[in-house]
Amino acid sequence: MSDTPPADDPGVRRIDSSVPHSARVWNYFLGGKDHYPVDREAGERIRAVFPGMVDITRQSRQMLVRTVGYLAREAGIRQFLDIGTGLPTVDNTHEVAQRLAPESRIVYVDNDPLVLVHAEALLTSTPEGATDYIEADVRDPGRILREAAGTLDFTRPTALMLMGILGLVADYDEARDIVRRLLDALPSGSYLALYDGSDTDPAYVKALGGYNAGSGATPYTPRSPELIRGYFDGLELLDPGIVSVSRWRAEDNPWGEPREVACFGGLARKP
Protein backbone atom coordinates (compact mmCIF):
# COMPACT_ATOMS: atom_id res chain seq x y z
CA MET A 1 0.00 0.00 0.00
CA SER A 2 1.41 3.40 -0.92
CA ASP A 3 1.13 6.61 1.09
CA THR A 4 0.50 4.57 4.22
CA PRO A 5 -0.40 6.78 7.23
CA PRO A 6 1.92 6.81 10.26
CA ALA A 7 1.90 3.73 12.43
CA ASP A 8 0.94 5.79 15.49
CA ASP A 9 -2.28 6.93 13.81
CA PRO A 10 -5.11 5.45 15.95
CA GLY A 11 -7.00 4.35 12.84
CA VAL A 12 -3.99 2.49 11.48
CA ARG A 13 -3.49 0.63 14.75
CA ARG A 14 -7.00 -0.88 14.35
CA ILE A 15 -6.56 -1.95 10.70
CA ASP A 16 -6.18 -5.68 10.17
CA SER A 17 -4.02 -5.94 7.07
CA SER A 18 -3.96 -9.74 7.28
CA VAL A 19 -7.59 -10.05 6.11
CA PRO A 20 -9.00 -8.49 2.95
CA HIS A 21 -11.70 -5.86 3.27
CA SER A 22 -14.37 -5.23 0.64
CA ALA A 23 -13.70 -1.46 0.56
CA ARG A 24 -10.00 -1.99 -0.10
CA VAL A 25 -10.57 -4.72 -2.72
CA TRP A 26 -13.05 -2.39 -4.43
CA ASN A 27 -10.46 0.40 -4.33
CA TYR A 28 -7.96 -1.96 -5.99
CA PHE A 29 -10.38 -2.73 -8.80
CA LEU A 30 -10.99 1.00 -9.33
CA GLY A 31 -7.26 1.58 -9.75
CA GLY A 32 -6.81 3.25 -6.37
CA LYS A 33 -3.79 2.99 -4.11
CA ASP A 34 -5.36 2.33 -0.71
CA HIS A 35 -5.04 -1.44 -0.35
CA TYR A 36 -2.73 -4.07 1.09
CA PRO A 37 -1.19 -7.21 -0.47
CA VAL A 38 -3.95 -9.35 1.02
CA ASP A 39 -6.56 -7.18 -0.74
CA ARG A 40 -4.74 -7.37 -4.06
CA GLU A 41 -4.43 -11.13 -3.73
CA ALA A 42 -8.16 -11.46 -3.04
CA GLY A 43 -8.91 -9.19 -5.97
CA GLU A 44 -6.74 -11.23 -8.32
CA ARG A 45 -8.44 -14.46 -7.21
CA ILE A 46 -11.78 -12.92 -8.12
CA ARG A 47 -10.50 -11.58 -11.43
CA ALA A 48 -8.98 -14.96 -12.36
CA VAL A 49 -12.44 -16.52 -12.15
CA PHE A 50 -14.38 -13.46 -13.30
CA PRO A 51 -12.46 -10.89 -15.39
CA GLY A 52 -15.60 -8.77 -15.65
CA MET A 53 -15.24 -7.62 -12.04
CA VAL A 54 -13.42 -4.46 -13.13
CA ASP A 55 -16.36 -3.59 -15.39
CA ILE A 56 -18.72 -3.89 -12.43
CA THR A 57 -16.65 -1.55 -10.27
CA ARG A 58 -16.35 1.07 -13.00
CA GLN A 59 -19.95 0.90 -14.13
CA SER A 60 -21.28 1.06 -10.57
CA ARG A 61 -19.12 4.13 -9.89
CA GLN A 62 -20.57 5.79 -12.97
CA MET A 63 -24.10 5.03 -11.81
CA LEU A 64 -23.28 6.75 -8.52
CA VAL A 65 -22.08 9.83 -10.41
CA ARG A 66 -25.18 9.90 -12.63
CA THR A 67 -27.49 9.35 -9.67
CA VAL A 68 -26.01 12.14 -7.56
CA GLY A 69 -26.01 14.39 -10.63
CA TYR A 70 -29.71 13.78 -11.18
CA LEU A 71 -30.55 14.33 -7.51
CA ALA A 72 -28.65 17.61 -7.25
CA ARG A 73 -29.50 19.01 -10.69
CA GLU A 74 -33.04 17.84 -11.37
CA ALA A 75 -34.55 16.71 -8.06
CA GLY A 76 -33.21 19.64 -6.02
CA ILE A 77 -31.78 17.42 -3.28
CA ARG A 78 -29.24 19.14 -1.04
CA GLN A 79 -28.67 16.45 1.60
CA PHE A 80 -27.02 13.06 1.09
CA LEU A 81 -26.52 10.18 3.54
CA ASP A 82 -23.99 7.87 1.86
CA ILE A 83 -23.67 4.58 3.77
CA GLY A 84 -20.92 2.17 2.79
CA THR A 85 -18.83 4.96 1.38
CA GLY A 86 -15.66 3.04 0.70
CA LEU A 87 -12.29 4.65 0.17
CA PRO A 88 -12.04 8.06 -1.51
CA THR A 89 -11.64 7.92 -5.27
CA VAL A 90 -12.60 10.06 -8.26
CA ASP A 91 -16.00 11.82 -8.13
CA ASN A 92 -16.98 11.15 -4.55
CA THR A 93 -20.56 12.02 -3.64
CA HIS A 94 -19.77 15.45 -2.20
CA GLU A 95 -17.65 16.41 -5.20
CA VAL A 96 -20.43 15.64 -7.67
CA ALA A 97 -23.17 17.21 -5.53
CA GLN A 98 -21.28 20.38 -4.62
CA ARG A 99 -20.14 21.02 -8.19
CA LEU A 100 -23.82 21.39 -9.04
CA ALA A 101 -25.09 22.78 -5.73
CA PRO A 102 -22.31 24.14 -3.48
CA GLU A 103 -24.66 24.29 -0.49
CA SER A 104 -25.11 20.50 -0.46
CA ARG A 105 -24.52 18.67 2.82
CA ILE A 106 -23.14 15.13 2.81
CA VAL A 107 -22.60 12.58 5.57
CA TYR A 108 -20.45 9.55 4.78
CA VAL A 109 -20.69 6.31 6.78
CA ASP A 110 -18.33 3.34 6.76
CA ASN A 111 -17.00 0.81 9.28
CA ASP A 112 -13.50 0.32 7.84
CA PRO A 113 -10.84 2.07 9.98
CA LEU A 114 -8.81 2.71 6.83
CA VAL A 115 -11.65 4.83 5.44
CA LEU A 116 -11.49 6.87 8.65
CA VAL A 117 -7.76 7.37 8.13
CA HIS A 118 -8.45 8.79 4.69
CA ALA A 119 -11.58 10.68 5.69
CA GLU A 120 -9.85 14.03 5.20
CA ALA A 121 -10.34 13.52 1.46
CA LEU A 122 -14.08 13.16 2.10
CA LEU A 123 -14.31 16.29 4.25
CA THR A 124 -13.21 18.90 1.73
CA SER A 125 -16.52 20.71 1.60
CA THR A 126 -17.32 23.97 -0.09
CA PRO A 127 -17.76 26.89 2.32
CA GLU A 128 -21.49 26.94 1.56
CA GLY A 129 -22.03 23.25 2.27
CA ALA A 130 -20.83 20.64 4.75
CA THR A 131 -19.42 17.13 4.89
CA ASP A 132 -19.02 14.77 7.81
CA TYR A 133 -17.87 11.20 8.37
CA ILE A 134 -19.30 8.63 10.77
CA GLU A 135 -17.57 5.37 11.58
CA ALA A 136 -20.49 2.98 11.97
CA ASP A 137 -21.91 -0.28 10.66
CA VAL A 138 -24.90 -0.36 8.31
CA ARG A 139 -26.49 -2.82 10.76
CA ASP A 140 -26.83 0.00 13.31
CA PRO A 141 -29.23 2.44 11.60
CA GLY A 142 -30.23 4.03 14.90
CA ARG A 143 -26.69 5.18 15.61
CA ILE A 144 -26.21 6.34 12.03
CA LEU A 145 -29.33 8.49 12.15
CA ARG A 146 -28.49 9.96 15.55
CA GLU A 147 -24.99 10.99 14.52
CA ALA A 148 -25.95 12.14 11.02
CA ALA A 149 -28.55 14.48 12.53
CA GLY A 150 -25.68 16.69 13.63
CA THR A 151 -25.09 17.63 9.98
CA LEU A 152 -28.32 16.79 8.16
CA ASP A 153 -31.79 18.18 8.83
CA PHE A 154 -34.09 15.18 8.61
CA THR A 155 -37.15 17.41 8.23
CA ARG A 156 -35.84 18.20 4.73
CA PRO A 157 -35.69 15.78 1.78
CA THR A 158 -32.56 13.65 1.87
CA ALA A 159 -30.99 11.13 -0.50
CA LEU A 160 -30.25 7.82 1.20
CA MET A 161 -27.45 6.09 -0.72
CA LEU A 162 -26.79 2.38 -0.20
CA MET A 163 -24.42 1.59 -3.02
CA GLY A 164 -23.17 -2.00 -2.97
CA ILE A 165 -23.41 -2.35 0.80
CA LEU A 166 -26.45 -4.55 1.49
CA GLY A 167 -24.82 -7.63 -0.02
CA LEU A 168 -22.72 -7.63 3.15
CA VAL A 169 -25.90 -8.26 5.17
CA ALA A 170 -26.46 -11.98 4.63
CA ASP A 171 -30.07 -12.10 5.83
CA TYR A 172 -32.37 -10.50 3.26
CA ASP A 173 -35.11 -9.68 5.78
CA GLU A 174 -32.55 -7.92 7.96
CA ALA A 175 -31.29 -5.96 4.96
CA ARG A 176 -34.83 -4.86 4.07
CA ASP A 177 -35.47 -3.87 7.68
CA ILE A 178 -32.34 -1.69 7.64
CA VAL A 179 -33.63 0.12 4.55
CA ARG A 180 -37.07 0.55 6.12
CA ARG A 181 -35.70 1.97 9.37
CA LEU A 182 -33.51 4.46 7.55
CA LEU A 183 -36.30 5.58 5.20
CA ASP A 184 -38.78 5.91 8.07
CA ALA A 185 -36.61 8.71 9.46
CA LEU A 186 -36.73 10.68 6.19
CA PRO A 187 -39.57 12.94 5.01
CA SER A 188 -41.66 12.77 1.88
CA GLY A 189 -39.64 13.86 -1.15
CA SER A 190 -36.56 11.95 -0.03
CA TYR A 191 -34.90 9.40 -2.31
CA LEU A 192 -33.39 5.94 -2.08
CA ALA A 193 -30.43 5.27 -4.38
CA LEU A 194 -29.26 1.67 -4.23
CA TYR A 195 -27.41 -0.98 -6.17
CA ASP A 196 -26.03 -4.38 -5.26
CA GLY A 197 -24.30 -7.33 -6.84
CA SER A 198 -26.77 -9.62 -8.62
CA ASP A 199 -26.94 -13.33 -9.31
CA THR A 200 -27.49 -12.77 -13.03
CA ASP A 201 -24.00 -13.95 -14.08
CA PRO A 202 -22.94 -17.46 -12.96
CA ALA A 203 -19.25 -16.54 -13.30
CA TYR A 204 -19.72 -13.63 -10.89
CA VAL A 205 -21.54 -15.85 -8.40
CA LYS A 206 -18.74 -18.42 -8.61
CA ALA A 207 -16.08 -15.75 -8.09
CA LEU A 208 -17.87 -14.40 -5.02
CA GLY A 209 -18.25 -17.91 -3.67
CA GLY A 210 -14.50 -18.40 -3.83
CA TYR A 211 -13.87 -15.03 -2.22
CA ASN A 212 -16.36 -15.71 0.56
CA ALA A 213 -14.92 -19.16 1.30
CA GLY A 214 -11.25 -18.31 1.26
CA SER A 215 -10.73 -14.70 2.28
CA GLY A 216 -11.87 -14.57 5.90
CA ALA A 217 -13.63 -11.29 5.09
CA THR A 218 -17.32 -10.53 5.59
CA PRO A 219 -19.15 -12.62 2.96
CA TYR A 220 -20.93 -10.83 0.12
CA THR A 221 -24.30 -12.19 -1.02
CA PRO A 222 -25.44 -11.47 -4.59
CA ARG A 223 -29.21 -11.25 -4.99
CA SER A 224 -31.69 -11.45 -7.84
CA PRO A 225 -32.97 -8.25 -9.47
CA GLU A 226 -36.37 -9.13 -8.01
CA LEU A 227 -34.99 -9.16 -4.46
CA ILE A 228 -33.13 -5.91 -5.10
CA ARG A 229 -36.44 -4.48 -6.31
CA GLY A 230 -37.89 -5.40 -2.91
CA TYR A 231 -35.79 -2.72 -1.21
CA PHE A 232 -37.86 -0.13 -3.07
CA ASP A 233 -41.30 -1.34 -1.96
CA GLY A 234 -43.62 1.57 -1.19
CA LEU A 235 -41.51 4.06 -3.14
CA GLU A 236 -41.99 5.72 -6.52
CA LEU A 237 -39.41 4.06 -8.74
CA LEU A 238 -37.93 6.32 -11.41
CA ASP A 239 -37.33 5.19 -14.98
CA PRO A 240 -35.75 2.95 -16.15
CA GLY A 241 -36.55 0.96 -12.99
CA ILE A 242 -34.26 -1.75 -11.60
CA VAL A 243 -31.62 -2.38 -14.25
CA SER A 244 -27.95 -3.19 -14.58
CA VAL A 245 -25.92 -0.23 -13.31
CA SER A 246 -24.36 0.07 -16.75
CA ARG A 247 -27.79 0.82 -18.23
CA TRP A 248 -29.16 3.25 -15.64
CA ARG A 249 -29.51 6.53 -17.59
CA ALA A 250 -26.27 5.67 -19.34
CA GLU A 251 -26.39 8.09 -22.25
CA ASP A 252 -23.08 9.65 -21.14
CA ASN A 253 -21.32 6.44 -20.08
CA PRO A 254 -17.57 7.06 -20.68
CA TRP A 255 -16.85 3.36 -21.21
CA GLY A 256 -18.81 3.14 -24.42
CA GLU A 257 -21.93 1.20 -25.34
CA PRO A 258 -23.26 -0.26 -22.08
CA ARG A 259 -23.64 -3.99 -21.70
CA GLU A 260 -25.30 -5.67 -18.77
CA VAL A 261 -23.12 -6.30 -15.72
CA ALA A 262 -23.98 -8.33 -12.62
CA CYS A 263 -24.90 -5.35 -10.46
CA PHE A 264 -28.45 -4.00 -10.43
CA GLY A 265 -30.05 -0.97 -8.86
CA GLY A 266 -32.26 2.04 -9.22
CA LEU A 267 -33.51 5.30 -7.75
CA ALA A 268 -36.88 5.94 -6.11
CA ARG A 269 -38.72 8.80 -4.40
CA LYS A 270 -40.50 8.52 -1.06
CA PRO A 271 -44.10 9.71 -1.57
C-alpha positions, -999 to +999 in steps of 0.1 A: +000+000+000+014+034-009+011+066+011+005+046+042-004+068+072+019+068+103+019+037+124+009+058+155-023+069+138-051+054+160-070+044+128-040+025+115-035+006+148-070-009+143-066-019+107-062-057+102-040-059+071-040-097+073-076-101+061-090-085+029-117-059+033-144-052+006-137-015+006-100-020-001-106-047-027-130-024-044-105+004-043-080-020-060-104-027-088-110+010-093-073+016-098-068+032-064-038+030-041-054+023-007-050-014-004-027-041+011-012-072-005-040-093+010-066-072-007-047-074-041-044-111-037-082-115-030-089-092-060-067-112-083-084-145-072-118-129-081-105-116-114-090-150-124-124-165-122-144-135-133-125-109-154-156-088-157-152-076-120-134-045-131-164-036-154-187-039-124-167-015-103-163+011-130-200+009-141-213+011-106-191+041-099-206+058-130-241+050-118-233+068-085-221+098-104-252+099-126-275+094-097-260+121-076-260+144-106-297+138-112-306+143-075-287+176-072-295+190-107-330+178-114-345+167-081-332+196-060-318+174-033-292+191-010-287+164+016-270+131+011-265+102+035-240+079+019-237+046+038-209+022+028-188+050+014-157+030+007-123+047+002-120+081-015-116+079-053-126+101-083-160+118-081-170+111-045-206+120-036-198+155-022-177+164-052-204+156-077-232+172-055-213+204-046-201+210-082-238+214-090-251+228-057-223+241-035-247+243-005-251+205-005-245+187+028-231+151+028-226+126+056-204+095+048-207+063+068-183+033+068-170+008+093-135+003+078-108+021+100-088+027+068-116+048+054-115+069+086-078+074+081-084+088+047-116+107+057-099+140+052-103+135+015-141+132+021-143+163+042-132+189+017-165+207+016-173+240-001-178+269+023-215+269+016-220+233+023-208+206+047-194+171+049-190+148+078-179+112+084-193+086+108-176+054+116-205+030+120-219-003+107-249-004+083-265-028+108-268+000+133-292+024+116-302+040+149-267+052+156-262+063+120-293+085+122-285+100+156-250+110+145-259+121+110-286+145+125-257+167+136-251+176+100-283+168+082-318+182+088-341+152+086-371+174+082-358+182+047-357+158+018-326+137+019-310+111-005-302+078+012-275+061-007-268+024-002-244+016-030-232-020-030-234-023+008-265-046+015-248-076+000-227-076+032-259-083+052-265-120+046-301-121+058-324-105+033-351-097+058-325-079+080-313-060+050-348-049+041-355-039+077-323-017+076-336+001+045-371+005+061-357+020+094-335+045+075-363+056+052-388+059+081-366+087+095-367+107+062-396+129+050-417+128+019-396+139-011-366+120+000-349+094-023-334+059-021-304+053-044-293+017-042-274-010-062-260-044-053-243-073-068-268-096-086-269-133-093-275-128-130-240-140-141-229-175-130-192-165-133-197-136-109-215-158-084-187-184-086-161-158-081-179-144-050-183-179-037-145-184-038-139-150-022-164-157+006-149-192+013-112-183+013-107-147+023-119-146+059-136-113+051-173-105+056-192-126+030-209-108+001-243-122-010-254-115-046-292-112-050-317-114-078-330-082-095-364-091-080-350-092-045-331-059-051-364-045-063-379-054-029-358-027-012-379-001-031-413-013-020-436+016-012-415+041-031-420+057-065-394+041-087-379+063-114-373+052-150-357+029-161-366+010-130-343-017-116-316-024-142-280-032-146-259-002-133-244+001-167-278+008-182-292+032-156-295+065-176-263+057-193-264+081-223-231+096-211-213+064-201-176+071-207-168+034-212-188+031-244-219+012-253-233-003-221-236-040-217-253-057-188-231-063-157-240-083-126-249-054-105-285-040-104-301-010-089-323+020-092-335+053-078-369+059-061-387+088-044-405+085-011-441+097-016 
